[in-house]
Amino acid sequence: MGTLTEQQQKVSALLKKAPLIISGPCSAETEEQVMATARGLAATGKVDIMRAGIWKPRTRPGSFEGIGTKGLPWLQQAKKETGIPVAVEVATAKQVEDALHFDVDVLWVGARTTVNPFSVQEIADALKGVKIPVLIKNPLNPDLELWVGGMERIAKAGIEDLGLIHRGFSSYGNTEFRNAPMWHLAIEMKRRFPGIPMINDPSHICGRRDILQSVAQQAIDLDFDGLIIESHVDPDNAWSDAKQQITPDVLKAMLDSMHWRKEAVQNEDLQSALEAMRQQINQLDDELLQVLSTRMKVAQKIGEYKKNNEITILQTNRWNEILDRAVAKGSKLGLSDEFVTKYMDAVHMESINQQNKVMNN
């Protein structure tokens, strides 16, 4: 495949930088808008890679679906003037070819594409023999295996510089966010693939500016490797996703005011104090598991009793009583209702499984 060019080496090194900041307009609209935004982003001194949507897959027809290939020379010019590498989303082999023809530095696979293995495979096939970083957004639906599968397909094409983008998930009934963050899924991906950069996309999680910084801060506090934030010189008049975009000046102010924390503790005294508290956590976790094991043994005895007396496993009134009691007690102890409910649901399902084994043995 040959050696990396100087530009490719520069971009490959950027993927290992933390925090990595990617920013730019949701959509490239006009040459003037792209260049003005690029200059504004360069002036911040904060942006490592400029992003812009060239092809925009929209949920419903009639919305602005991107300027298309004619916008790629604008990005090429923006890179030439500012020195900032550029990134675009691709969804087909033709889009990959066009992006590469105009020297795009980084590609990303969008959420609507990640849900379709056939589409991801088409992109992977078009990337064989190419040296370019590729970022994979989580799928629209909360399915980790689709996210993993998308990454594996791109990796099998020979792409070595991979990254993941957490942009939240579609969730029925969700009202606070445009896309529910479901942090635990991104954290699980970080756990499975610790060597792969995880970049948070607060713009698509929030869908609005007023909570953008708080979500970005949470991502950094969770040791994400970077942020991808939509920025536009005139966001209120943007052709797509106007409510979630911010100006380059607002972006700079936001990044300046954030707390940038690090995973490692260098000071030995601090490390020792942290380790002591972690040992407490380990001890408490062991005690919790012992208590849960004892609880399940009681559940098994209840299962035997129900089996011998022809009683159903599920007792709805009893379960409601347990849950209400736990939520009330948890609240007094400083635990959120949501956490207690999820915890008790998990305990209840394990109790049902234990009783089911007894019933049907």
GIDA-V975742 format. One record per residue. N is the residue number from 1. SS is DSSP state (alpha for helix, beta for strand, coil for the rest). Layout:
n = {N/N}
ss = {SS/SS}
//
This chain:
n = {1/2/3/4/5/6/7/8/9/10/11/12/13/14/15/16/17/18/19/20/21/22/23/24/25/26/27/28/29/30/31/32/33/34/35/36/37/38/39/40/41/42/43/44/45/46/47/48/49/50/51/52/53/54/55/56/57/58/59/60/61/62/63/64/65/66/67/68/69/70/71/72/73/74/75/76/77/78/79/80/81/82/83/84/85/86/87/88/89/90/91/92/93/94/95/96/97/98/99/100/101/102/103/104/105/106/107/108/109/110/111/112/113/114/115/116/117/118/119/120/121/122/123/124/125/126/127/128/129/130/131/132/133/134/135/136/137/138/139/140/141/142/143/144/145/146/147/148/149/150/151/152/153/154/155/156/157/158/159/160/161/162/163/164/165/166/167/168/169/170/171/172/173/174/175/176/177/178/179/180/181/182/183/184/185/186/187/188/189/190/191/192/193/194/195/196/197/198/199/200/201/202/203/204/205/206/207/208/209/210/211/212/213/214/215/216/217/218/219/220/221/222/223/224/225/226/227/228/229/230/231/232/233/234/235/236/237/238/239/240/241/242/243/244/245/246/247/248/249/250/251/252/253/254/255/256/257/258/259/260/261/262/263/264/265/266/267/268/269/270/271/272/273/274/275/276/277/278/279/280/281/282/283/284/285/286/287/288/289/290/291/292/293/294/295/296/297/298/299/300/301/302/303/304/305/306/307/308/309/310/311/312/313/314/315/316/317/318/319/320/321/322/323/324/325/326/327/328/329/330/331/332/333/334/335/336/337/338/339/340/341/342/343/344/345/346/347/348/349/350/351/352/353/354/355/356/357/358/359/360/361}
ss = {coil/coil/coil/coil/coil/alpha/alpha/alpha/alpha/alpha/alpha/alpha/alpha/alpha/coil/coil/coil/coil/coil/beta/beta/beta/beta/beta/coil/coil/coil/coil/coil/coil/alpha/alpha/alpha/alpha/alpha/alpha/alpha/alpha/alpha/alpha/alpha/alpha/alpha/alpha/coil/coil/coil/coil/beta/beta/beta/coil/coil/coil/coil/coil/coil/coil/coil/coil/coil/coil/coil/coil/coil/coil/coil/coil/alpha/alpha/alpha/alpha/alpha/alpha/alpha/alpha/alpha/alpha/alpha/alpha/alpha/alpha/coil/coil/beta/beta/beta/beta/beta/beta/coil/coil/alpha/alpha/alpha/alpha/alpha/alpha/alpha/alpha/alpha/coil/coil/coil/coil/beta/beta/beta/beta/coil/alpha/alpha/alpha/alpha/coil/coil/alpha/alpha/alpha/alpha/alpha/alpha/alpha/alpha/alpha/alpha/alpha/coil/coil/coil/coil/coil/beta/beta/beta/beta/beta/coil/coil/coil/coil/coil/coil/alpha/alpha/alpha/alpha/alpha/alpha/alpha/alpha/alpha/alpha/alpha/alpha/alpha/coil/coil/coil/coil/coil/beta/beta/beta/beta/beta/coil/coil/beta/coil/coil/coil/coil/coil/coil/coil/coil/coil/coil/beta/coil/coil/alpha/alpha/alpha/alpha/alpha/alpha/alpha/alpha/alpha/alpha/coil/coil/coil/coil/beta/beta/beta/beta/coil/alpha/alpha/alpha/alpha/alpha/coil/coil/alpha/alpha/alpha/alpha/alpha/alpha/alpha/alpha/alpha/alpha/alpha/alpha/alpha/coil/coil/coil/coil/beta/beta/beta/beta/beta/beta/coil/coil/coil/alpha/alpha/alpha/coil/coil/coil/coil/alpha/alpha/alpha/coil/beta/coil/alpha/alpha/alpha/alpha/alpha/alpha/alpha/alpha/alpha/alpha/coil/coil/coil/coil/coil/coil/coil/coil/coil/coil/alpha/alpha/alpha/alpha/alpha/alpha/alpha/alpha/alpha/alpha/alpha/alpha/alpha/alpha/alpha/alpha/alpha/alpha/alpha/alpha/alpha/alpha/alpha/alpha/alpha/alpha/alpha/alpha/alpha/alpha/alpha/alpha/alpha/alpha/alpha/alpha/alpha/alpha/alpha/alpha/alpha/coil/coil/coil/coil/coil/coil/coil/alpha/alpha/alpha/alpha/alpha/alpha/alpha/alpha/alpha/alpha/alpha/alpha/alpha/alpha/alpha/alpha/alpha/coil/coil/coil/coil/alpha/alpha/alpha/alpha/alpha/alpha/alpha/alpha/alpha/alpha/alpha/alpha/alpha/alpha/alpha/alpha/alpha/alpha/alpha/alpha/alpha/alpha/alpha/coil/coil}
//
